């Protein structure tokens, strides 16, 4: 069994176990888009779902879930992992991407 360590908030002493988990957001759409396209992750920025909402709903969603916007470093790690899964590391497809 793999020991999975999920990211929890530092200010989470009085919250339930689930609510202690950090909720991450990564916005994928441009700032002037009609809808906000974003990734939403709970506990681990690499495990996310893709969501789309109008700006007002997105703002309320972020407030309700007390989200943390992913850092540039977290985004790069997630992108690198996605590349590995999509193309492999030492495969013909991986070599074609270089």
N, C-alpha and C positions, 0 to 999 in steps of 0.2 A: 504494500500500500504506500502511495506517495504522500509525504507530509507536505501539504499545501499551506503556505503561509499567506494569508490575505492581509491586505493593508487596512488598518483600522485607524480611526481618528484619535487624536491625542486627548480631545475634550469629550470623550464618550463614556465616562464613568456611570452616568445616570441613564444611559440608553439601553435598549434591548440588544441582544447579540447581533441581530441583523442590522439594526440601526447604527451599530458601532462601525460597520464596514464602510469604507470610503466609497462614495459614488463618483465615478470619473466621467467627464464629458470631453469629447474632442469634436469641435465644429469642423465640418467638411465643406460647407457651402460658403459662397462669398457673402460679404457683409450686406450687400444690397439685394440679395435674393428674396423672392416672395416667401419661400419656406426655408426653414433652418434644417439642413441635413447634418446629422451628428451621430457619433458613436457614443453609446452609454454602457459603462462597465461598473460592476459592483465588486469591490475587493481586489480585483486584479485588472489593470488597464488592458491587458492582452486578450481578455475574454469579454467581448462586447457584442452588442446588437446595434444594428443601424436603424435609426429612427428619423422621421421627418415630421415637423410641426410648424404651424404658423409662428411668427416671432413672439406674439403674446403668450401663446401656450408654452413655448420653449422657456420663456422667462419664468413663468409660473412653475413649470416642471423643475427647473434648476433650483428655484427657491424652496419648493416643497421637499426636494430630495437633498438639499444642502450639498450640492455638487462641488467638486474640485475640478478645475479645468486642467487637462493633462499638460505637463511641461513639454517643451521641445525635446528634451532628452527622452522622456517616456514615449513620445510619438515616434522618435527614431528607433527605439528598441522594438516597439510594436511593428513598425514597418519592416524592420530587418527580419523579424520572426515570420511575418506574412510572406516575405520573399522566399525564405527558406522552405516553408511549407508549399508554396506555389511552384517553385522552380527547382527545389533541391539544392544541394551544395556542390556536388561534383557530378553533375549530369550534363548531357548535351544541351538541354534547355537552359540550365544555369550558365553554361559557357557562352551560349548565344546572346545572353542578356548583357554580357560584359563588354 
